[in-house]
Amino acid sequence: MAGTSFLGSFYRRIERAIVPVLLLVGWEVFSRSGVLPRALLPAPSQVLVAWADWIFATDGNTQSYSGHWIMDTAASATRVFSGFALATVLGVGIGMAIGWSRTVEKLIEPVLQVLRPVPPVSWIPLAIIWFGIADKPAIFLVFLGSFFPVLLSTIHGVKTVDRNLLRAGAMAGGTPQKLLTHIVFPAALPSIFSGLRIAIGSAWMLTVTAEMVAVKSGVGYVLWDSYYFLRYDLVIAAMVSIGLLGYLSDLVIKLVAARVLRWQRGSTLQAKEG
């Protein structure tokens, strides 16, 4: 029994690592098999060597990028969080207004619904014309990619607020402003956080796209420049960096949501007990 319990505990500890490890081993074996030239499909070990030099300047194999990972990451993160912050403020603000007011919904929503299907990358020519080759077009594209997930999630959150809560608040003498502040906004927060998690993923995707064409720094620029010089090990290292940064950004939002929405867990437990 003790042995079975130990094995079960050990399995739970390594469960999440099983599939990634198998994928890495399979990738390493396939790359070394010679089915494809190693230059076209670098093995994980080769990618790790390039990534280590990019971060720590271990042997200079990434040449001009050696030891520049922190700076490249900081440049991309600045663009991501600038566009994401702007999208959050405007998306939540406009979403609250549309979800709360029928008049605002009729005036604004048709225009937003026409713009929503337009891919953010299609704005690249205009963004470069308007803002030039610098951070601003990248921030603009990140904003476009992040805005609509936040907006739609906020609208959904506002429209699905329990009407009984609003009636109770109104009967207690709550003004529309107080109802929005103390009832609607807190009740919509779970939906808003869901939109923020979607938006941060879009933000990282869009900043990479923007850096490929509109700026000369950042992880996306390194990825695209490495492709031109056939450094596919560095291309994959950049891809993994983007995935890791996106994962960490999402994790931060999850932790903030868990802290802010503690009241929701408490009310859920009370409902189950009742």
N, C-alpha and C positions, 0 to 999 in steps of 0.2 A: 504493500500500500504506500509506504514512504517513497519507494523507488518510482512508482507510478505518479505520485504527486509531484516528485522532483522533475520527472520528464515533462509532465504537463506544464509546470511552471516555466521550465527551460524553453519549451516550445512557444509559449506565449511571449516570452522575451524576444525570441528571434523571428517570430512569425512574419513581421513586416519586412524583415531583411531577406527572406528566402527568395522571393521573386526577383528583386534587384540583383542579388548575388548570382543567381542562375543566368540572368540576362547578361551580366558582365562577363561571366565565364564563357558563355556561348559566343558572345561577341569576340572575346579574346581568341578563342579557338578558331572561329571562322576567319578572323583577320589573318591569323598566322598560317591558315591552311593553304593560302596561295590561290584560292578561287578568284579573288580580286586582288589587284596590286595594292600593297599596303599603303601606298601614297593616296589611293582613292578611298580606302576604308581603314584609317589608322586604328590600331588596337587600343583598348582602354589604357594600357600601360604607356603607350606613346603619347596619348592625349594627356595623361597625368604628368608626364615629363614636361610637355609644353606649358601646361597650366601652372605647374610649379615655378617655371622660369618666369612666366608672365606675372606671377604674384611676388615671388621672392628673389628674382634675378639669380637663379641658381647657376646656370651655365651659359646664358646669353643666346640660347638656341632660337628664341623668338625675336632676336635682333632689336629693332627700335622699340618694341613693346615690352622688352625685358624689365620687370619690376614696376610696370605701370598699371597693374590691375586695380589698385586702390583708386588711382586718379580716374581711370576709365569708368569704374563703377560709380564713383562719386558724381561724375558728369552725367551719367545716365540717370542715377537716382534723383539728382536735382531736377531734371526735366520731368521725370515721372511724378514726383511728389508735388511739383509746382502745378502741373496740369491736373493731377488728381485732386488737389486741394481746391482748385478753382471749380472743377466739375462737381465736387461735393457741395460746396457752398451754393452754387447756382442750381444744381440738380435738386437738392433738398428744398431750397427756398421756392423755386418755381413749382416743384412737385406738390408741396404743401398748398400753394395757392390754387393750383389746378384741382387738386383733390377736394379742397374745401369749398371753392366758389364755382358755381355753375357758369357764371358770367365769364370769369377768367378762363375756364375750360373751353367755352365756345370761342373766345377770342384768340387764344394762344395755341391750343392743342392741334388744330388742323395744320398750322404751319410746322409745328414740331413733328407731326406724323409724316409730313411730306419730306422733311429733312432726314428723318431717322433712317430710312433705307439706303441713303447715299453712303457708300463705303468711305470711311475716313481717309483712306489712301488716295481717293480721287480728289481730295482737297490739296494734295501736295503741290501741284503747280501754282495754285492761287496762294497757298501759304508762303511759298518762296517769293512770289511776286510782292505780296503784302509785307512780309517780315524780313526777307533777305535770307542769306545763308548764315544762320546763327542759332541760338537756343530757341528763339521765339517761334519759328515754324514747328519745331519739335514739340514744344509745350502746347501749342495750338492743336496739333494732331492728337496728342495725349488727352487733352481736354475733350475733343470731339468723341474719342473712343470711350471715355469714361462717363461722359455726361448722361447719355441716354439710359444706361443701366440704373444709375442712381435716380434719375427722374422717374422712370417707370415704376421702380420699386417703391419710391416715396408715394407716388399717386396711389398705387395699390394699397399701401399701408394705411393711408388716410381714408380711403373709401371703404376699407373693411373694419374700421373702428366700430366696436359694439355701440349701437345706437342707444342702448339703455344707459350706458355711461354718459353719453351726451345729454340725454334727458335728465338724468340725475344731476349733472353739473348745472344745467340750465335752471332746474327747479331750485337749486341752492343759491341762485343769483349770479351764476358765472356769466361774465360777458364773453362775446365771441373770441376776444383776444385771450382771455383766461382759459377758455375751453381749448383753444389751440395749444397754448403753452403747457397746461397742466394735464390735459387728457389726450388730445389728438396726437401730439408729437411723441409723448412717451409710448402710447399704444402703437404708433407706426414704426418705432425704432427697430423691432425685429426685421421688418421688411427692408428698412433702410440699410441695416447692416448687411443683409443678403445682397442688396444692390452694390454696396461698397466692395464686397468680396469679388463680385463679378467684374466690377469696374477696375480694380487694381490689376487683375490679370490682363484686361484689355489695355491698360496703361502701359504695362511692360511690353506687350506686343507692338503697340503703336510707336513707342519711343525707339525701338530697334528699327522699325521701318523708316521712321523719320531720319535716324542717324545714318542710314544707308545713302540718303540722297541730299539731306539738307544741312548736315553739320560734319565736322571733321574731328570728332572726338566721341568717346563713349564706347560701350560694349558692342553696340550695333555697328558702329563704324569699324571697329577691329574685326568683327565677323566678316563684313563685306570686303575690307581691304585684304584680309587673309585669303579669301576666296580668289581674288585676282592673282595672288602670288602662289596659289596652289598649296597653301598651308592648311590642309583640311584638319590636321590635329588641333590647330588653334581655332579653326571654325567650330569644331565640336566643343572645345573648351569654352568658347564664348556662348554657345548654346546652353551648355550645362550651367554656366554662370547666370544666365538669364533665368533659367528654370529655378535655380537656387534662390536668387533674389526675389523672384515672384512668390515662391513658397514662403520665404521669411516674411514678406510683406503681408501675405494672406494670414499667416500665423499671428502677426501683431494685431491685425483687425479682429481675428477670432478672440484673442485674449482680451482686447478692449471690450468687445461685445459681451463676453462672459462676465466681465466686471460690471459693465453698465446695466446688463439685463439680469442681475441677480434676483431682482424682484419677480421676474417671470418664472424662474425656477421655483421660487417659494410659492407663488400662486398655483403653479402646476401641481406641486406636491399636495397643497391643501385641497385642490379639486379632486385629486386621486383619493385622498383620505376621506373626503366627504362622500 
